[in-house]
Amino acid sequence: MTREEALALMHEYTQSDALRKHMYAVEAAMRAYARKHGEDEHAYGIVGLLHDFDYERYPNDAHSASEEHPSFGVNLLRLRGLPDAMCRAILGHASYTGVPRETLMAKTLFAVDELCGFLVACALVRPSRSLADLEVSSVKKKLKDKAFARGVNRDEVHQGAAELGVQLDDHVRFVIEALRPMESSLGLGSATP
């Protein structure tokens, strides 16, 4: 699947600008980790771009292991020929599917998913509304504030770094740096009204 095909599919199923931006952020973080580890940047990027494409239509509030998000999306991706390792990575980012995260790709997706959303939230409350001056210490302080960005699962942020085998500080720093070059496309920095 080309990036253009993945992007078209994501846009077909996702109308929410915020959710689209989230998937762009996860794509960027996935590509950065792929480069770091000498992995397939294209495959990692596609997984990041498509991991939540079915979430808006099939949100799965009941956390079904086989219905709605991400199972619906993965079934469609399989029909379109997406390789099994990529499909399993997408399934594994939702712990309730019961699909183990056995590959580096799957562990990376799980590790960056919640963190990307949290970092954008942290940037949005800064006077600069930017990732440029966001520090790891500020992110860690916000992680302890349960009232801030309540939708972010803090346990998964910590678990993701542990599964990836990196220190939380290093992981946060790496993902911030991965997102900085694209912050304007995330609605951050000087592009923000």
C-alpha positions in Angstrom: 0.0 0.0 0.0 1.4 3.4 -0.9 1.2 6.4 1.4 -1.2 8.0 -1.0 -3.5 5.0 -0.8 -3.3 4.9 3.0 -3.9 8.6 3.2 -7.0 8.3 0.9 -8.4 5.5 3.1 -7.7 7.5 6.3 -9.5 10.5 4.9 -12.4 8.4 3.6 -13.1 7.0 7.1 -12.0 9.9 9.3 -13.6 13.4 9.2 -12.2 14.7 12.5 -9.3 17.1 11.9 -8.0 16.3 15.4 -8.0 12.5 14.8 -6.3 13.0 11.4 -3.6 15.1 13.1 -3.1 12.4 15.7 -2.5 9.8 13.0 0.0 12.2 11.2 1.8 12.6 14.5 2.0 8.8 15.1 3.2 8.3 11.6 6.0 10.8 12.1 7.0 9.2 15.4 6.9 5.7 13.8 9.0 6.8 10.9 11.6 8.3 13.2 11.9 5.1 15.3 12.2 3.1 12.1 15.1 5.2 11.0 16.7 4.9 14.4 16.4 1.1 14.4 17.2 0.6 10.7 13.7 -0.7 10.0 11.3 -0.2 7.1 10.3 3.4 7.4 7.5 3.1 4.9 5.9 0.2 6.6 6.2 1.9 10.0 4.7 5.0 8.6 1.7 3.3 7.1 1.0 1.5 10.4 1.1 4.9 12.2 -1.0 6.6 9.6 -3.7 3.9 9.6 -3.7 2.6 13.2 -6.9 4.6 14.1 -8.5 5.2 10.7 -11.6 3.2 11.7 -11.9 4.7 15.2 -14.4 7.5 14.3 -16.9 5.1 12.6 -16.3 2.1 14.9 -15.2 3.5 18.2 -15.5 0.2 20.2 -16.6 1.6 23.6 -17.2 -2.0 24.7 -13.6 -2.9 24.0 -14.6 -6.0 21.9 -11.6 -8.0 20.9 -13.1 -8.8 17.5 -15.6 -6.1 16.5 -15.2 -2.4 15.7 -11.9 -0.6 16.2 -9.3 -1.8 15.4 -10.6 -5.1 14.2 -12.9 -3.7 11.6 -10.0 -1.6 10.1 -7.6 -4.5 10.2 -10.1 -6.8 8.4 -10.4 -4.1 5.6 -6.6 -3.7 5.5 -6.1 -7.4 5.1 -8.5 -7.5 2.2 -6.4 -4.7 0.6 -3.2 -6.8 1.0 -1.6 -5.2 4.0 1.0 -7.7 5.4 0.2 -9.7 8.5 3.0 -8.1 10.6 1.5 -4.6 10.0 -2.0 -5.8 10.7 -0.9 -7.5 14.0 0.9 -4.3 15.0 -2.3 -2.3 14.5 -4.4 -4.9 16.5 -1.8 -4.9 19.3 -1.9 -1.2 19.9 -5.3 -1.8 21.5 -4.5 -4.1 24.5 -8.1 -5.4 24.7 -7.7 -7.3 21.4 -5.4 -9.7 23.2 -2.9 -9.6 20.3 0.6 -9.7 21.8 3.1 -7.0 20.7 5.9 -9.3 19.6 7.6 -7.2 16.9 9.5 -4.0 17.2 6.9 -2.4 15.0 4.1 -3.4 17.3 5.9 -2.3 20.4 6.8 1.0 18.8 3.2 1.8 17.8 2.0 1.1 21.3 4.7 3.2 22.7 4.1 6.3 20.6 0.3 6.3 20.3 -0.7 7.7 23.6 2.5 9.7 24.0 1.9 11.6 20.7 -1.5 12.7 21.9 -0.2 13.8 25.2 2.7 15.8 23.7 0.4 17.7 21.5 -1.8 18.5 24.5 1.2 19.7 26.4 2.2 21.9 23.6 -1.2 23.4 23.2 -1.2 24.8 26.8 2.2 26.4 26.5 2.3 30.2 25.8 4.1 29.4 22.5 1.6 26.6 21.6 4.7 24.9 20.3 6.9 21.8 20.7 10.0 23.9 20.1 10.3 24.8 23.8 8.6 21.7 25.3 10.9 20.0 27.8 10.9 16.5 29.1 10.6 17.7 32.7 7.4 19.7 31.8 5.9 16.6 30.1 6.7 14.4 33.1 5.1 17.0 35.4 1.9 17.0 33.3 1.9 13.2 33.3 1.5 13.3 37.1 -1.5 15.8 36.8 -4.4 13.4 36.4 -6.8 16.3 35.5 -4.7 17.3 32.5 -5.5 15.4 29.2 -7.7 12.9 31.1 -8.2 10.8 28.0 -4.5 9.8 27.9 -3.8 6.5 29.6 -0.7 7.2 31.7 -0.1 3.6 32.4 0.2 2.9 28.7 2.7 5.7 28.3 4.9 4.1 30.9 4.2 0.6 29.7 5.0 1.6 26.1 8.5 2.9 27.0 9.2 -0.2 29.1 8.1 -2.6 26.3 10.3 -0.7 23.8 13.2 -1.0 26.2 13.9 2.7 26.6 13.9 5.1 29.5 10.8 7.2 29.7 12.9 10.5 29.5 14.7 9.3 26.4 11.4 8.2 24.8 9.7 11.5 25.5 12.7 13.4 24.2 12.9 11.3 21.0 9.2 11.7 20.2 9.2 15.4 20.8 12.2 15.7 18.4 10.4 13.6 15.8 7.3 15.8 16.0 9.0 19.2 16.0 9.6 19.4 12.2 5.9 18.8 11.5 4.3 20.9 14.2 2.6 23.3 11.9 0.7 20.4 10.2 -0.4 19.5 13.8 -1.9 22.9 14.3 1.0 24.0 16.6 3.5 26.8 16.7 3.3 29.8 14.5 0.6 28.2 12.2 -1.8 28.3 15.1 -4.2 31.4 15.0 
